[in-house]
Amino acid sequence: MPSRKKTSMFASAFCTCVSSFVVICVALATPQWVSSEVRFSGLGSTVTISLTYGLFSGTCEQFVDAGLQVSKTNFQVSEALGSSSSRSLVVATIVMLVLALLSSLLSAGFTCTNAVSNPYQTFLGPIGVYTWNSLCGVLTLTAMILFPVNVEGNSLSGELAHSCSSSLQDHLGSKHNYGYSYWIMLLILFLNIASLIIIYFYDHARYSKKKEQERPIENAPKDVILF
């Protein structure tokens, strides 16, 4: 059976891993990744399309000239996209988060295993927790980079705006504000870092204790060691 200290530290790391898993689910499920206002020249007027969307769905509102709302509709991101590059980056972002979800789940499993037992395999110990938490953090950071690259570089909001109205002409400008569904991914990174720090302190304490136990043998007289 593991010591009380090991159980408490790995149980704490388990809580952070589970929290990371839950936050990734929230980020995937909620459509508050970005809110955009995209201005176009319409038929004798200026049309502003206001969009709020995530990785799967969103809503758009159409305003004409002095803020007169013409329509409000819901749309599916995958159906509204026509550009292969925009679609590929959206899919890549989803894949990154799904892999991060699996990594956090595996990390939670490893920490739970270590909290209740002493695994024989080295990889099932702290090394495995380091690996899965680091992978989850890298995948989440990659998703955080891919999404704004898609919004800014591929004019994702402008492309989605065309699904709201067929009378849009020249694109005049866009303004973007990233929502909580995007920024909570920072929380995922912090939770993964917290897990790594907890396991590092446990691993460091275990290593220090092991060195202290070896020191009396190293400092003992040679005749005592021979005996």
N, C-alpha and C positions, 0 to 999 in steps of 0.2 A: 504493500500500500504506500502511496506517496505521503510525504510529510505534510503537516498542516500548512506550512509556509508555501510549499509547491502548490497545494490544492487551492489556496486562496489567491495566489498570483495567476495561476492558469484559469481560475474561475473568473477573475477580473478581465483577463484577456478574452475569454469566451464571450463575456457581455459586450465588449467593444466590437468583436467580430460579428455577433448577432445584430448589433446596432447598425453596423456597416451594411449588412445584408438588407435590413429593413429600409435604410435610406436609399440604397440603390433601387429597390423596388418602387419607392415613392418617386424617385427621379424618372424612372421608366414610365410610370403610370400616369403622371400628371402632365397636362398640356401647358404648363406655365414656363416654358424654356425661354421664350423671347416674345416681346411685344414690339411690333414695328408699325410705323406710319410711313406708307409709301405714296408719294404724290405723282400723279400722271396728268397729262393734258387730255381732256375728254373732248366731246363734241361741243365746242364753244364754251367750255368751262374747265375748271381744275377739279380733278377727282382725287380724293384722299382715301386710300384703303388702309384701314386699321386692322392689323392681324395679331392674334395671340395664338401661339401653337407650340407643340412639343414634337416628339419624334414620330407620333402616330396620328394625331388629330389636332384640330384647331378651329378657331372661329374667325370670321372676317366681317367687318362692317364697312359699308361704302358711304362716304360723305361727299357732297357736292358743294363747291364754293364756300359759302359762309356757314358750314357745319350742318347743313341739312342732311339728315340720315336717310338714305334711300333704301338700304337693305342690310340684313344681318343673316349670315348663313354659316353653317358648319361644313367642314371639309375634312377629308382624309388626306394626309400628307402624301402617301404613296400614290394615290390616284391623281392628285393635283400636279405632281411633278412630271415634266416631260423631258428634262435634260438628264442624260445618263450620268454626268459627273455629279450633279446635285443628288440624284437618287443613290449613287454609289457611296457618297460620303454619309448620307443619312443611314444607310444600311451598315456601313462601317462603324458608325457611332453606336448603333444598337448592338452590334456584335461585340464591340469593346465592353459595353456595360453588361451584357449577358455573361461574357467570360469573367468579368469582375465579380458578378453575382455568384458564379460557380466557385471562384477563388475564395471569396469570403465565406461561402458555405463550407468548403474544405478546411479553411483555416479554423472555423468554428468547431468542426468535427475533431481536428487535431488538438485544439486547446481543451476540448471537453474530454478527450481520451487521456490527455496528460493530467487533467485535474482529478481523475478517478483511478488512474493506474500508472505503472511505470513501463512504457513500451520497450520491447527489446530492440526493435529496429531503430537505428540512429535517425533516419529521416522522419520517423513519426514523432520525434521529440522537438526541441526548439528549432532545429534546422528546417523542419517542415513548416513550422509556423512562420519563420522568417521568409521562407520561399513564397508561400501562398499570400501572405500579407503584402510583401513587396510587389508580387505580380498584380494583386488587386489594385494597389496604389498606382502602378505604372499604367494599367489599362484605364483606370478612371481619369488619370491625367491626360492620356491620349484622347479620350472622349471629350474632355474639356477643351482640347485644342482643335479637334476636328470640327466640332459644331460651329464655333465662331468663324472658322475658316470657310465653312460652307455658307454661312449667312453673309459674311462680308465679301468673300472672294467670288462666290458663284451667284450672288444676288438672289439667295434663296427666297427671301421675303417678296421680292419683285416677281419671281416666277410663280409663287403661290398666289399672289394678288390677282394674277390673270385668271385664276379659276373662279374668282368672285364676280368678275365683270368682263364682258366681251367687247366693251366700247372703249377700252383703255388704249391710249396712243403713246406719246413720248414719255419716257420715265424722267421725272424732274428731280427726284431726290428721295432719300430714305433716312429714317431715324430709328435706331434700335435700342431697346432696353432689355437686358437679360433678367429673367425672372427667378423666383426662388427654386424652381425645378432644376435650373442650371447651377445656381450658387450653392445649393446644398451638397453638391459633389465635393466642395471643399471640406465639408464635414466628414465625408467618406475618407478623404486623405488624412485628416486629423485623427480619425478613429483608427486607421491602419497604423499611423505613426505611434499612437498611444499603445496599441497592441505590441508593436515592436519594442518599445521602450520597456514595457512591463516584462516581456520575456527576456530582454537583454539584462535587466537587473537581476532576474532570477538566475540566468545563466552565469553572469559575472559572480554572483554570490556563491553559487555552487562551485565554480572554478577556484575561487579564493579559499573556500573551505577545504577543497581537495588538496590544494597546495599546502595549507596549514597542517593537514594530517600527514603529508609526506615529509614535512620539514624535520620532525624529530628523528626520523630514520636517517636523513641526510646528515644531521649534526651529531649522530651517535658515534662513539669511538669505534675504530675498525675492529678491535677484538670482540666488542659486543655484537657487531654485525655478523662476524664470522661465527660466533657462538650461536 
